[in-house]
Amino acid sequence: MGMTLELSRLCTAYEQFDFGPVDLTVDDELLAVLGPSGSGKTTLLSLIAGITSPTSGSIQLDGRELVGLPLEDRHVGMVFQEGALFPHMTARENIEYAATTSGRVDDLVVRLELDGLLGRKPPTLSGGERQRVALARTLATDPDVLLLDEPLSSLDAPIRKRLRDELHSLFESLDIPVLYVTHDQRTATALGDRIAIVRDGNLEQVGTPTMVLTRPTNRFVARFTGTENIFDGTVTDESMVQFGDVQFQTPESDLSMAAVTVCIHPSRVAVEAPSGRNGNPTANTVSGTVTQWLNEGSEYRVDIELDGGSLALTANVRPPTFERLRLDNGSPVQVLIPEESIHLIPAGE
């Protein structure tokens, strides 16, 4: 049975920064902690680990209070950005230094594919190799909670992606709470069972990756998670919203006749040929013109000015669609936005 980590009204303060109060429950899952620099992500981990002391509040692990306990009695494992290995020890010696049993070392060597590295010292290892050894050393202690502070951020993109893929199955097999601090949204959505968005020492939203990306609670979360299509609008009845000079069907809402913020994630905007679907107009389909595009590798970022010129949308377009439609600046297109992709927030939030 998994462990449960519970933070209740947790606060701390130092210099010009106030953290909390934060309430958060993490079960046997990976919670990706995402936020801008200086938002309090590392402070959150430091409080759980015991590196930083709270001014008030509670940290409980399966009902056991951690506040006031020394680091060594918390059974919390933490992996830092640079790994912090002992440079004079081999990889095996680093792992054995922390291990509860020799069998645990052998298991981690297999799972993290470390067999060929065991006799080497940290200065001779690549960044990705050092991070795997650091993770093995931390896991060798059999922690009840695992904390990771941007462990892949200093690695090159190809290595970061490969390690991210390798770690996904490992984290899934752990029956403990895992908190993974990152500034990389792709890592957060790829690894996280849930995502926590942090700003100015407070939790703005906690939810599944899909929920946070497509149902942000406020404009900050929307912008930070890549929702570029944010507009002032008005709900004209329980299932229609107007922004610019267009009206779109939305799921039924209790915000009738209210001023709202309209959020549409670019990944939820479909771009089609000008004729649309057999030339027949459909709900939430509007015409427009491509004004610019950017190749971002796995997708194209396409800016589209809707007919009438009062509104512009950004869409993420997959390469096969981009190439099939032969999109370029000035290309006419039709834009389809499914009603479930339109998210409304009360104005001012």
C-alpha positions in Angstrom: 0.0 0.0 0.0 1.4 3.4 -1.0 2.3 6.3 1.3 0.5 9.6 1.5 2.2 13.0 2.0 0.0 15.8 3.4 0.9 19.4 3.7 -1.4 21.6 5.8 -1.2 25.4 5.9 2.5 25.2 5.4 4.3 28.5 5.5 7.8 29.9 5.6 9.4 33.3 5.0 12.9 34.6 4.3 14.3 37.9 3.0 11.6 39.3 0.6 9.9 36.0 0.0 6.8 34.6 1.7 5.9 30.9 1.0 2.4 29.6 1.6 0.1 28.8 3.2 0.1 25.6 1.1 -2.3 22.7 1.4 -1.4 19.7 -0.7 -1.9 15.9 -0.6 0.4 13.6 -2.7 -0.3 9.9 -2.8 1.8 7.2 -4.6 2.0 9.3 -7.7 4.4 11.7 -9.5 3.5 15.3 -8.9 5.3 17.6 -11.4 5.9 21.0 -9.8 6.0 23.7 -12.4 6.5 27.4 -12.1 8.7 30.4 -13.1 12.1 31.0 -11.5 11.7 32.2 -7.9 8.2 31.0 -7.5 8.9 28.6 -4.6 9.4 25.3 -6.3 12.7 24.4 -4.6 11.4 25.9 -1.3 8.6 23.4 -1.4 11.0 20.5 -1.7 13.4 22.0 1.0 10.5 22.2 3.5 9.6 18.5 2.9 13.2 17.4 3.1 13.9 19.4 6.3 16.5 21.7 4.7 14.3 24.7 5.3 12.2 25.0 8.5 8.5 26.2 8.3 7.3 29.1 10.3 4.0 27.3 10.7 2.0 24.4 9.3 2.3 20.6 9.2 4.0 18.0 7.0 2.7 14.5 7.6 3.7 11.2 6.0 1.1 8.6 6.6 0.1 10.5 9.7 3.7 10.8 11.0 4.6 14.5 11.6 7.9 15.4 9.9 8.2 19.0 11.1 10.9 19.1 13.8 12.5 15.8 12.7 16.1 15.9 11.5 16.8 15.1 7.9 18.1 11.6 8.6 14.9 10.6 10.4 12.5 11.7 7.7 13.1 8.9 5.2 13.0 11.5 2.4 15.3 11.1 -0.7 16.3 14.1 -2.7 18.1 14.3 -6.1 19.6 17.7 -6.9 20.1 19.3 -10.3 23.8 18.4 -10.4 23.6 15.0 -8.6 26.1 15.9 -5.8 28.0 12.6 -6.0 31.2 12.0 -4.0 33.9 12.6 -6.7 36.6 10.4 -5.0 34.3 7.3 -5.0 33.3 5.0 -7.9 29.7 4.9 -9.1 29.2 1.6 -7.2 30.8 3.0 -4.0 28.5 6.1 -4.3 25.4 3.8 -4.4 26.7 1.4 -1.8 27.4 4.3 0.6 23.6 4.9 0.9 22.2 1.4 0.3 20.1 -0.4 2.8 21.1 -3.8 1.3 23.5 -5.1 -1.3 20.5 -6.6 -3.1 19.0 -3.2 -3.5 22.2 -2.0 -5.3 22.1 -4.9 -7.7 18.4 -4.3 -8.5 19.0 -0.6 -9.2 22.1 -1.3 -11.4 19.9 -3.4 -13.6 16.9 -1.1 -13.7 19.0 2.0 -14.4 21.4 0.2 -16.8 24.5 1.2 -14.7 26.5 -2.0 -15.1 29.1 -0.5 -17.4 29.6 2.5 -15.2 30.2 1.0 -11.7 34.0 1.2 -11.7 34.2 4.8 -13.0 34.3 8.0 -10.9 31.9 10.9 -11.3 34.3 13.2 -13.2 34.6 10.6 -16.0 30.8 10.2 -16.4 28.6 12.2 -18.7 25.8 14.4 -17.3 23.1 11.8 -18.0 25.3 9.0 -16.5 25.9 11.1 -13.3 22.2 11.7 -12.9 21.3 8.0 -13.2 24.0 7.2 -10.5 22.7 10.0 -8.3 19.1 8.7 -8.7 20.3 5.1 -7.9 22.1 6.3 -4.8 19.0 8.1 -3.5 16.7 5.2 -4.3 19.1 2.8 -2.6 18.1 4.3 0.7 14.5 3.1 0.1 13.0 6.5 0.8 9.3 7.0 1.7 9.2 10.1 -0.4 11.3 11.0 -3.4 12.1 14.7 -4.3 13.7 15.7 -7.6 14.9 19.2 -8.1 15.3 19.8 -11.9 17.5 16.7 -12.3 17.5 16.8 -16.1 17.6 20.6 -16.7 21.4 20.8 -17.3 21.4 18.0 -19.9 21.3 18.4 -23.7 17.8 18.0 -25.2 18.3 14.5 -26.8 19.8 13.1 -23.5 17.1 14.8 -21.5 14.4 13.2 -23.6 16.0 9.7 -23.5 16.4 9.9 -19.7 12.8 11.2 -19.3 11.5 8.2 -21.2 13.6 5.8 -19.2 12.6 7.2 -15.9 8.8 7.2 -16.7 8.5 3.4 -16.1 10.7 3.5 -13.1 8.7 6.2 -11.3 5.5 4.4 -12.1 6.8 1.3 -10.3 7.6 3.3 -7.1 4.8 3.0 -4.5 5.7 6.3 -2.9 5.0 10.0 -3.4 7.3 11.6 -6.0 7.6 15.4 -6.4 9.5 16.4 -9.5 10.4 20.1 -9.8 10.9 21.3 -13.4 10.7 24.4 -15.5 10.1 22.3 -18.6 6.4 21.8 -19.5 7.1 18.8 -21.8 8.8 17.0 -18.9 5.9 17.9 -16.5 3.3 16.6 -18.9 5.2 13.5 -19.9 6.1 12.3 -16.3 3.4 13.8 -14.1 0.3 12.0 -13.0 -0.7 15.5 -11.8 0.9 19.0 -12.2 1.1 21.7 -9.5 1.5 25.2 -10.8 3.4 27.5 -8.3 3.6 31.3 -8.3 4.9 33.7 -5.7 4.9 30.9 -3.0 1.4 29.8 -3.6 -0.3 26.9 -5.5 -2.3 28.3 -8.4 -3.7 25.0 -9.6 -3.2 21.2 -9.1 -4.6 18.7 -11.6 -4.0 16.2 -14.3 -1.8 17.5 -17.2 -4.8 17.6 -19.5 -6.9 19.5 -17.0 -4.2 22.1 -16.2 -3.5 22.7 -19.9 -7.1 22.9 -21.1 -8.9 24.0 -18.0 -6.7 26.7 -16.4 -8.1 28.4 -13.3 -6.8 31.8 -14.2 -4.9 33.9 -16.8 -1.6 33.2 -15.2 -1.9 29.4 -15.4 -3.3 29.7 -19.0 -0.3 31.8 -20.2 2.3 29.8 -18.3 1.1 26.5 -19.7 1.0 27.7 -23.3 -2.5 29.0 -23.9 -1.8 31.8 -26.3 -5.4 32.3 -27.3 -6.8 34.4 -24.4 -9.6 36.9 -25.1 -12.1 39.1 -23.3 -15.6 37.8 -24.1 -19.2 37.8 -23.1 -21.5 34.8 -22.6 -24.6 35.7 -24.7 -26.6 32.8 -23.4 -25.9 29.5 -21.5 -24.1 27.9 -24.5 -22.7 30.8 -26.6 -19.8 33.1 -26.1 -18.8 36.2 -28.2 -15.3 37.6 -28.5 -14.1 39.9 -31.2 -16.8 39.8 -33.8 -17.3 36.0 -33.7 -19.6 33.8 -31.7 -18.8 30.3 -30.7 -20.8 27.4 -29.3 -19.5 26.3 -25.8 -20.6 23.7 -23.3 -23.5 24.9 -21.2 -22.4 27.4 -18.5 -23.8 29.2 -15.6 -22.0 32.4 -16.6 -24.9 33.6 -18.8 -24.6 37.3 -19.8 -21.3 37.5 -17.8 -18.0 39.0 -18.9 -15.5 36.2 -19.2 -12.0 35.4 -20.2 -11.9 32.9 -23.1 -9.1 30.4 -23.2 -8.3 28.1 -26.1 -5.1 26.1 -26.1 -3.3 26.1 -29.5 -3.2 22.3 -29.5 -7.1 22.3 -29.6 -7.4 24.5 -32.7 -7.9 22.5 -35.9 -6.8 24.0 -39.2 -8.5 22.8 -42.4 -8.5 23.6 -46.1 -10.7 26.6 -47.1 -13.5 24.4 -48.4 -14.0 22.9 -44.9 -15.8 19.7 -44.7 -17.2 19.1 -48.2 -17.9 22.8 -48.4 -20.6 22.7 -45.7 -20.1 25.1 -42.8 -20.1 23.6 -39.3 -20.5 25.0 -35.9 -17.4 26.9 -34.6 -15.8 27.0 -38.0 -14.5 30.4 -39.2 -12.4 31.5 -42.2 -9.0 33.2 -41.9 -5.6 33.8 -43.3 -2.2 32.6 -42.2 -0.1 35.6 -41.2 3.1 33.8 -40.0 4.3 30.4 -39.0 7.3 28.9 -37.1 8.7 25.4 -37.4 9.1 24.1 -33.8 10.3 20.6 -34.7 7.5 18.3 -33.7 4.8 20.9 -34.8 4.3 24.2 -36.5 3.1 27.3 -34.6 0.7 29.0 -37.0 -0.8 32.5 -36.5 -4.1 33.0 -38.2 -6.0 36.3 -38.7 -9.8 35.6 -38.8 -11.8 37.2 -41.6 -12.8 40.7 -40.5 -9.5 41.4 -39.0 -10.6 41.8 -35.4 -9.2 38.6 -34.0 -6.1 36.4 -34.4 -5.6 32.8 -33.3 -2.6 30.6 -32.8 -2.7 26.9 -33.7 -0.3 24.0 -33.2 -0.3 22.1 -36.5 1.3 18.7 -37.0 3.8 18.5 -39.9 1.7 16.1 -42.1 -1.2 18.6 -41.9 1.0 21.6 -42.5 2.5 20.0 -45.5 -0.8 18.6 -46.9 -2.4 22.0 -46.7 0.8 23.7 -48.1 0.5 26.4 -45.6 2.4 29.7 -46.0 2.0 33.3 -45.2 -1.2 34.5 -46.9 -2.7 31.0 -47.2 -6.5 30.9 -46.7 -7.7 28.4 -44.2 -10.7 27.4 -42.1 -10.4 27.1 -38.3 -12.4 24.7 -36.3 -12.6 25.0 -32.5 -14.6 22.2 -30.8 -16.9 23.6 -28.2 -15.3 21.4 -25.5 -12.0 23.1 -26.3 -13.3 26.6 -25.3 -12.7 27.2 -21.6 -14.3 30.2 -19.8 -13.0 31.9 -16.7 -14.9 34.7 -14.9 -13.4 38.0 -15.9 -10.7 39.3 -13.6 -9.4 35.9 -12.5 
